[in-house]
């Protein structure tokens, strides 16, 4: 039975509960939660990298960061990555302060330099290009590596399988509990999805791009999970 059919069946059972005559009547009940998880080989990856430069003046730091960012985009150009799969974010400029002693003995602060940085997120839809892309951006201007995760371009079909598995697990658990306790299951009183999704798979949390460039990359499998809670009426 598919997820859609299971949902339709259980929703039909829930509809039977909406009887005004029994709205205020106490109904013995219990709830079960089922979790479903399915895994498959990913078909895309997301790289998060950065460009950071420090200079004496803010204008110089910004210019260096801009030039390096442009170099990264130039390195990515031959790989045919769509504009929608590249996004710049977290552009920042921060002064660097240094403490010094005043003649009075107190401490003062002065700006010694400025740090300009930004982050670039790149979605790679052809995993065979992942290694070459990382090599290219590491040698083309990016100097910080914030993470790599694998995923799916179209996650919904796999997510639907996870939901189906979660619902079937909840049904199985309900039958086991009923058989063990000697009670009879009645109607489905309610059901709801508890959430779930695709866990992030960061190969590295943060490093310089030289380390990321030398890192071997294995995509493995990515799992999708879902969870359903179903409440049943207890007949005896």
HELIX and SHEET records of a PDB file:
HELIX    1   1 UNK A    3  UNK A   15  1                                  13    
HELIX    2   2 UNK A   20  UNK A   22  5                                   3    
HELIX    3   3 UNK A   58  UNK A   77  1                                  20    
HELIX    4   4 UNK A   83  UNK A   85  5                                   3    
HELIX    5   5 UNK A  127  UNK A  129  5                                   3    
HELIX    6   6 UNK A  130  UNK A  138  1                                   9    
HELIX    7   7 UNK A  156  UNK A  181  1                                  26    
HELIX    8   8 UNK A  209  UNK A  214  1                                   6    
SHEET    1   A 3 UNK A  29  UNK A  41  0                                        
SHEET    2   A 3 UNK A 221  UNK A 234 -1                                        
SHEET    3   A 3 UNK A 185  UNK A 198 -1                                        
SHEET    1   B 5 UNK A  86  UNK A 101  0                                        
SHEET    2   B 5 UNK A 107  UNK A 124 -1                                        
SHEET    3   B 5 UNK A  44  UNK A  55 -1                                        
SHEET    4   B 5 UNK A 144  UNK A 151 -1                                        
SHEET    5   B 5 UNK A 207  UNK A 208 -1                                        
END                                                                             
